[in-house]
């Protein structure tokens, strides 16, 4: 990454944030999963939420998108409490890819992506050539134009994820929230989807993701939010956040953190009970916590 790009990221992190949570408490069945949490999503960056299973990652993302209503506190979108906005207005500003989405049987790719234009429709404003143009551009941006006539349920996992992202793009938003977009994908397809996400970010979109793969989260993120037990342990650039001590505290994971040999981010090397030769680990930055 160039010095100019790093400067741009640091400046964006300090700039105006369109999306934030203020003192939110969220739970299920009377049990709080998140309690009195504050978080700000920096505009213009890729933010990834990581943490162990059950720590509240998806709960936080769903609350930021208004799928869950906090018992206390508020989510603020463009300076307004998101709870007071019309659903149509929220959909014009914020695109969501939920975890493992399912399309109706037989629905074609083009028809699914066109659903992204629904927030812009009304009895006064029907489908137009402008809407068709937006759908065509969304299909092209995600590389699925040639699949437009195919049923969504006939596609591979990686193709389906691209199509769902295309539908979110068709909403015309520059704020995208993705809940585990690489779930059930093999590594090659996961990287393909994340490369697409990075392309969309480079085109000017703010992205918030939940990911389980720590090294993919580190590689593709400008800003990490590390959660544990409904709280935020750390937030910042992967170079500033990822340490062996943090991984132990957040995940109970013994790991070595080294310089990524093909990138400018830290690389996490888990340590198990066998086949580990700690004295032979390469890299300029070596941090080992043995517990």
N, C-alpha and C positions, 0 to 999 in steps of 0.2 A: 504494500500500500504506500502511496506517495506521501511525502510530508504535507503537501497541500490537502490531500484527502483527510489526513489525520486532523489537521487544523479545522477543516470543515466540520468533522464529527464533533470535536470538542466545542466548537462554536454553537452547533445545533443543540447540543446537550444543555447549554446554558441559556438557550433562547426560549421563546414562548412555547408553552406546552398546550396542546389542544385538549388533551384527555388526562384526567387525574381522579383519584379517589381520596376522599377526605373523611377520615375517622369511621370507615365502614366496618360494620359487624354483620356477617352473613353466616347462615347455617341451614341445617335441614332438621326438621322434626324437633325444634327446640334446642338443638345442639349447635353451638357456635363453631364453625370451621375457621372463620377469620374474625378476629376481634380487634376493633379500634385500629384499623390499618390505614396508613397514609402512603400513597405512592403517586408519583408523577411520571407520565410517559413522555420522554423527550421527542419533540417533533423532528421529522427528517431522518430518524435512525431506525435500525432494526433492533427492537428490544425483545429478548427472549426470557421467559420465566422458566426457571429450573428448580428442582427440589425433589425430595423423595416422594414415593406414592402416598397419597392421602394428605399432603401438606397444604393443599388449598390452591394449587396452580390453576386448574380448570375452573374452580369456583371463582377465583379472582377474575379470570378472563370473562367468564359468563356474566359476572356482575358489571364489568366495564362495558359490556354490550347491552345491558339492561335485560338480559334473559333471567337474571336473578335480581330480586329487589332486596337491598340491605335493610336489616332491622333498624340499624342506626347509621348515621352518616349519609354521604351523598357521593355520586359520581358526577363529575363536572365535564361537560363537553362544550367546547368553544365558549366557556364562561357561564354556561347555564346548567342547572340541575337536570340531568338526563331524564329523571323521572317525570319532569313536567313537560317534556317535549312530545310531540305527536310521533307515533311509530313511523309514519311516512318521512318525517323530517330527519329522524335518527338514521333511517335507511339511506337517505341521500348523502349522509356525511360519513357513515361507518359501514364497511363491508365485513361480513363474518363468514368464515369457513368453520362450521362446527366439527366436532370430533366424529369421524366415521359417518358422514352424511349418506342418505339413501334417496335415490330418485325414484319416482313412480315407475312401475314396470312399463317398458316400451317407450318411454319419453326419449326423444332424440336430443342430441347434444345441442343443436341450434335452439330447440324449444326450451331446454333448461337454461341456457345462457340468456335467452330473451326474458326469462323471469326476473333477471336482474334489473330490467327496466320498469317493473311494476311500480316502484315508488314514484316514478315520474309520470305515471298515467292517471288520468281522471276522466270524468264524463265530458269535461271540456277539452281535454287533451288526450286524443287517442293515439294509437301507434302511428309513427311517421317514418319518413325516410331517414330522419336524424337518428331515431332509435335503431333502425336497421344498420346504420353506419357504425353506431357505437358497438353493437353486437359483433359486427364483422371485425372491427378493430380489436375487440377483446379476444375473439377467437384467434386472430393473427398473433397478438402479443404472447399468447400462451402456447402457440404452435399446434393448435388443434383444428385449424380451418378445414383440413381434409377429413375430419371426423364429424363434420356438422350434421350429416344425415344418419349417423349411426346411433342406435339406442345406447343410452348411457350404461345400462346394465350389461352390455356386451364388451365393454372396454376393460383393459387391464387396470390394475390399481393405480399405477403412475399416471395413465391417461385420464382416469376419473378425477384424480386430484387436480390435474391441470384444468379440466373442464369446470370443476367447482370453483377454482380460483378465477377462471374466466367469467363465471356468473357474477362473482363478487366485483370484478372489474367493470362489468356492464352496469353496475349501479352508479358508476361515475364518481366513486369516492376516492380520496387519496389517503384514507386511513383504513388499513386492513388488519383484522384480527384473525389469527389462524390457530385453532386448537388441535395440536398434535397433527400437523399436515403430513407427517411421514409415517404415521401409524400403519402397520401391516405392509410397508414397502421394504423391499430388499435395499441394500446399501446403495447400489447403483441408481435405482429409481429415487431413493431418498435424496441423493445428491442432485439428481436432475431437477427435482421439485424445488429444492433449496436454491439451486442456481437460478431458477425462474423467479423465486421470491427476491433474490438479490438483484436481478435485472429490474424488477418492478420498483424496488427501492431506489436503484440508481436513476430511474425515470422520475423520481420525485415523491414516492409514497412513503408514509410512515407505516411501519409494520410492527405488530406485536404478535409473538408466537409463544406457544407452549411446546417444549421439546423434552424428550427423555434422554436422547443421546447427548452426553455432555460435550464430547469433542465436536460434534456437529453444531451444537449450540455455541460453543466457543468460536468456532471457525466462521460462522455466518452472522454473528451478532456484533453490534457496536455497543450495546448496553445489555447487561445481564441483571435480572432480578432473581436473587437466590432466596428461596423460601424454606422454612422449616416450621412445622406445627402451627400454620396459619399466620406466621410472622415473617417479616423480611429481615434476613441476616445481613445481606449486603446488596448493593446496587452500584453498577459502574461498568467501565470498559473491562473486557475479559482480562487484559493485562494487569489491571489493578485489583481484580476481584479474586481470580482463581489462584488459590494456594493450597498446599497440602493440608494446612490447618483448617481452612474453610471446608474442604471436602470431608474431612473427618467430622467436623462439627455438624454439617448439614446432612450428610448421607451415612455417617459411620463408615466411610470408605478410606481404607489405606491406599495411598497413591503417591506416585512421584509426578511432579510437574516439571516439564522440560520445555525448551524452545521448540516450536513446531518446525521441522526441517524444511517444510515447503511453504510456510506462511509466516505471518508476523504475530501470531497469537500463541498462547500457551497450549501445550499438548499434555493431556492427562493420561498417565500410564498406571492402571490399577495394579495393586500388589495383592496376590493371593498367597496361599500357604505353600504352593509348590511352583517349581520352575522359575523362580525369581532370583536373579543374581544382582543384588543391590549395588555391589561395588563396581559393576560394569555398565551402569546406565550412562549414555552419552548426553551431552547438552551443557550449555553454559549456565542454565538456571536449574539447579537441582535441589528439590525440597522433598524430604522424606519424613513422614511421621509414622513411627512404628507402634503408636498406641501406648 
